[in-house]
Amino acid sequence: MHQQEEEWFSTWFDSPYYDILYKNYDVKEAQTFINNLIGHLQTKRTYRLLDMGCGKGQHALFLNQKGFNVTGLDYSAKNISFAKQFEKETLHFYQHDMRDIFRTAYYDLILNLFTRFGYFNSETENVVALRSTVSAIKPGGKLVIDFMNTNRTIQHLVHNEEKIIEGVQFKISRKVEKGYIVKTINVTDAGQSHTFYEKVRALTYDHFMEYFRMTSLRMVNVFGSYNLEPYHPETSERMIFILKK
């Protein structure tokens, strides 16, 4: 633990309710995005790739099946335990906190996709996480950070919703608080109540530009959608940064 204060992701990602809530995750859309990315970046089969925040490993496995040598890292021991069933000579998974250095000047391309950034309790920790990530990239290598377009997300924030999935009731509330987008997830299952949180820093384009200056990253391009359409601050759904070391 980097802080004594409990961090929301230390309990939520390992909860069975996380898997239930996100069971209808659009894998096909994600794979189309990854195909678009590796095509745009002209990614060579000889490259070493790192999937930062790999979850249960489905995207790392997808990339490996396309012929790439891939490493997947995730904070959740439960996720990594699941992902390890897919391991082979060119595909490996490790439990890892992205604030810590993993390898130095080792990877040709690092992917941080689907808003796997901005989880920490301070700006400093976000910068530390980015610096540790950058240290793993070879000189001339690239980093892709895919983050929500915060301006649009806040504008279209659904403040309250309820779902029943597999007999489990989820009452979800969202708000912007002290520079974070906070989602409170109240779960009722078989008469038992549980509360979880998601707390993501409301990072804007300008925040990222400052982070990149602090870590000697050069921005090559920024896209606004999984189809790699141009980024528009008010209307794009995503901020997809293509960065070079």
C-alpha positions as CSV (number, residue, x, y, z in Angstrom):
1,M,0.0,0.0,0.0
2,H,1.3,3.4,-0.9
3,Q,-1.0,5.1,1.6
4,Q,-2.5,4.1,4.9
5,E,-5.9,5.3,3.7
6,E,-7.8,2.5,1.9
7,E,-8.0,2.9,-1.8
8,W,-11.3,2.1,-3.5
9,F,-9.8,-0.2,-6.1
10,S,-8.3,-2.4,-3.4
11,T,-11.7,-3.9,-2.6
12,W,-14.0,-3.2,-5.6
13,F,-12.0,-4.9,-8.4
14,D,-11.8,-8.1,-6.4
15,S,-15.5,-8.1,-5.5
16,P,-17.8,-10.6,-7.3
17,Y,-20.2,-7.7,-7.8
18,Y,-17.7,-5.9,-10.1
19,D,-17.9,-8.8,-12.5
20,I,-21.7,-8.9,-12.3
21,L,-22.2,-5.1,-12.9
22,Y,-19.9,-5.1,-15.9
23,K,-20.8,-8.5,-17.4
24,N,-22.2,-6.9,-20.6
25,Y,-18.9,-5.1,-21.3
26,D,-18.6,-4.6,-25.1
27,V,-15.6,-6.8,-26.0
28,K,-16.1,-6.5,-29.7
29,E,-16.0,-2.6,-29.5
30,A,-12.8,-2.9,-27.5
31,Q,-11.2,-5.3,-30.0
32,T,-12.1,-3.0,-32.9
33,F,-10.4,-0.1,-31.1
34,I,-7.3,-2.2,-30.4
35,N,-7.2,-3.3,-34.1
36,N,-7.5,0.4,-35.1
37,L,-4.7,1.3,-32.8
38,I,-2.2,-1.3,-33.8
39,G,-2.9,-0.6,-37.5
40,H,-2.5,3.2,-37.0
41,L,0.8,2.7,-35.1
42,Q,2.1,0.2,-37.6
43,T,2.9,-2.1,-34.7
44,K,5.5,-4.8,-35.7
45,R,5.2,-8.4,-34.6
46,T,8.7,-8.1,-33.1
47,Y,7.6,-5.4,-30.6
48,R,7.2,-6.1,-26.9
49,L,3.8,-4.8,-25.7
50,L,2.6,-4.1,-22.2
51,D,-1.1,-3.9,-21.3
52,M,-1.2,-1.7,-18.2
53,G,-4.4,-2.4,-16.1
54,C,-5.1,-5.6,-18.1
55,G,-8.0,-6.8,-16.0
56,K,-8.6,-10.5,-16.6
57,G,-6.3,-10.5,-19.6
58,Q,-8.8,-10.6,-22.5
59,H,-7.2,-7.7,-24.4
60,A,-3.6,-9.0,-23.8
61,L,-4.7,-12.4,-25.0
62,F,-6.3,-10.8,-28.1
63,L,-3.1,-9.0,-28.9
64,N,-1.1,-12.2,-28.3
65,Q,-3.3,-14.1,-30.7
66,K,-2.5,-11.5,-33.3
67,G,1.2,-12.5,-33.0
68,F,2.5,-10.0,-30.4
69,N,4.7,-10.7,-27.3
70,V,2.6,-9.2,-24.5
71,T,2.8,-8.6,-20.8
72,G,-0.3,-7.8,-18.8
73,L,-0.2,-6.0,-15.4
74,D,-3.0,-5.4,-13.0
75,Y,-3.5,-4.3,-9.4
76,S,-6.0,-7.0,-8.7
77,A,-4.6,-10.4,-7.6
78,K,-7.9,-12.0,-8.4
79,N,-7.7,-10.7,-12.0
80,I,-4.2,-11.9,-12.5
81,S,-4.9,-15.3,-11.0
82,F,-7.6,-15.7,-13.6
83,A,-5.5,-14.4,-16.5
84,K,-2.6,-16.7,-15.7
85,Q,-4.5,-19.6,-17.3
86,F,-3.7,-18.0,-20.7
87,E,0.0,-17.7,-20.1
88,K,2.6,-19.1,-22.6
89,E,6.1,-18.2,-23.8
90,T,4.9,-14.9,-25.4
91,L,2.2,-14.0,-22.9
92,H,2.7,-13.3,-19.2
93,F,0.7,-11.7,-16.4
94,Y,1.8,-10.1,-13.1
95,Q,0.1,-8.5,-10.2
96,H,1.6,-5.0,-10.0
97,D,0.9,-1.5,-8.7
98,M,1.5,1.0,-11.5
99,R,3.1,3.4,-9.2
100,D,6.1,1.1,-8.9
101,I,8.7,0.6,-11.6
102,F,8.2,-2.8,-13.4
103,R,11.0,-3.0,-16.0
104,T,13.3,-0.3,-17.5
105,A,13.5,0.5,-21.2
106,Y,12.0,-2.8,-22.1
107,Y,8.7,-2.2,-24.1
108,D,8.2,-0.9,-27.6
109,L,4.5,0.0,-26.9
110,I,2.6,0.4,-23.7
111,L,-1.2,0.6,-23.7
112,N,-3.2,2.1,-20.9
113,L,-6.8,1.8,-22.2
114,F,-10.4,2.2,-21.1
115,T,-9.8,4.8,-18.3
116,R,-7.2,2.9,-16.3
117,F,-5.6,6.1,-15.0
118,G,-6.3,8.8,-12.4
119,Y,-7.3,6.4,-9.6
120,F,-5.1,7.7,-6.9
121,N,-5.6,10.0,-4.0
122,S,-3.2,12.8,-5.1
123,E,-1.8,14.5,-8.2
124,T,1.6,13.4,-7.1
125,E,0.7,9.7,-7.2
126,N,-0.7,10.1,-10.7
127,V,2.6,11.6,-11.9
128,V,4.6,8.9,-10.1
129,A,2.4,6.3,-11.9
130,L,3.0,7.9,-15.2
131,R,6.8,8.2,-14.6
132,S,7.0,4.5,-13.7
133,T,5.1,3.6,-16.8
134,V,7.4,5.8,-19.0
135,S,10.5,4.2,-17.4
136,A,9.4,0.9,-18.9
137,I,9.3,2.2,-22.5
138,K,12.3,1.9,-24.8
139,P,13.8,5.2,-26.1
140,G,11.6,6.0,-29.2
141,G,8.9,3.7,-27.9
142,K,5.2,4.7,-27.6
143,L,2.5,5.0,-24.9
144,V,-1.2,5.1,-25.6
145,I,-3.5,6.6,-22.9
146,D,-7.2,6.2,-23.5
147,F,-9.2,8.3,-21.0
148,M,-12.8,9.6,-20.9
149,N,-13.3,13.1,-22.3
150,T,-13.9,14.6,-18.8
151,N,-15.7,17.7,-20.1
152,R,-18.3,15.6,-22.0
153,T,-18.6,13.0,-19.2
154,I,-19.5,15.6,-16.6
155,Q,-21.9,17.3,-19.0
156,H,-23.8,14.0,-19.5
157,L,-23.4,12.6,-16.0
158,V,-26.3,10.2,-15.1
159,H,-26.6,11.1,-11.4
160,N,-28.8,8.2,-10.3
161,E,-29.7,4.8,-11.7
162,E,-30.9,1.4,-10.6
163,K,-30.2,-2.0,-12.1
164,I,-31.0,-5.6,-11.3
165,I,-28.6,-8.1,-12.7
166,E,-28.6,-11.8,-11.8
167,G,-31.0,-11.0,-8.9
168,V,-28.6,-8.5,-7.5
169,Q,-29.8,-4.9,-7.0
170,F,-27.4,-2.0,-7.8
171,K,-28.2,1.5,-6.8
172,I,-25.7,3.8,-8.5
173,S,-25.1,7.5,-7.9
174,R,-22.6,9.8,-9.5
175,K,-21.3,13.2,-8.6
176,V,-18.3,15.5,-9.1
177,E,-16.5,16.1,-5.8
178,K,-13.2,17.8,-5.1
179,G,-11.9,17.2,-8.6
180,Y,-13.0,13.6,-8.9
181,I,-15.9,11.9,-10.6
182,V,-17.2,9.6,-7.8
183,K,-19.5,6.7,-8.4
184,T,-21.2,5.2,-5.3
185,I,-22.4,1.6,-5.8
186,N,-24.9,0.3,-3.3
187,V,-25.4,-3.4,-3.7
188,T,-28.3,-5.5,-2.2
189,D,-27.9,-9.2,-2.5
190,A,-29.9,-11.8,-0.6
191,G,-30.9,-9.2,2.0
192,Q,-27.2,-8.2,2.5
193,S,-26.1,-4.7,1.7
194,H,-22.6,-3.6,0.5
195,T,-21.2,-0.3,-0.6
196,F,-18.4,0.2,-3.1
197,Y,-16.9,3.3,-4.8
198,E,-15.2,4.3,-8.1
199,K,-13.2,7.5,-7.8
200,V,-11.5,8.8,-10.9
201,R,-9.7,12.1,-11.1
202,A,-11.5,14.5,-13.4
203,L,-8.5,15.0,-15.6
204,T,-8.8,17.4,-18.5
205,Y,-6.8,17.7,-21.7
206,D,-4.8,20.5,-20.0
207,H,-4.0,18.2,-17.0
208,F,-2.6,15.6,-19.3
209,M,-0.5,18.2,-21.2
210,E,1.1,19.2,-17.9
211,Y,1.7,15.5,-16.9
212,F,3.3,14.9,-20.3
213,R,5.6,17.9,-19.9
214,M,6.7,16.6,-16.5
215,T,7.6,13.2,-17.9
216,S,9.3,14.2,-21.1
217,L,6.7,12.6,-23.3
218,R,6.0,14.1,-26.7
219,M,2.4,13.9,-28.0
220,V,2.2,12.6,-31.5
221,N,-1.6,12.7,-31.8
222,V,-4.8,12.8,-29.9
223,F,-8.1,11.1,-31.0
224,G,-11.6,11.5,-29.8
225,S,-13.2,8.0,-30.4
226,Y,-12.4,4.3,-30.7
227,N,-12.6,4.8,-34.5
228,L,-9.7,7.3,-34.2
229,E,-11.8,10.3,-35.2
230,P,-10.4,13.8,-34.5
231,Y,-10.6,15.0,-30.9
232,H,-13.1,17.8,-30.2
233,P,-13.1,19.1,-26.6
234,E,-16.9,19.4,-26.2
235,T,-18.2,16.5,-28.2
236,S,-15.7,13.7,-28.3
237,E,-16.4,10.7,-26.0
238,R,-12.7,9.9,-25.4
239,M,-9.3,11.4,-25.2
240,I,-6.8,9.0,-26.8
241,F,-3.3,10.2,-26.5
242,I,-0.5,8.8,-28.7
243,L,2.8,9.6,-27.0
244,K,6.5,9.0,-27.8
245,K,9.4,8.7,-25.5
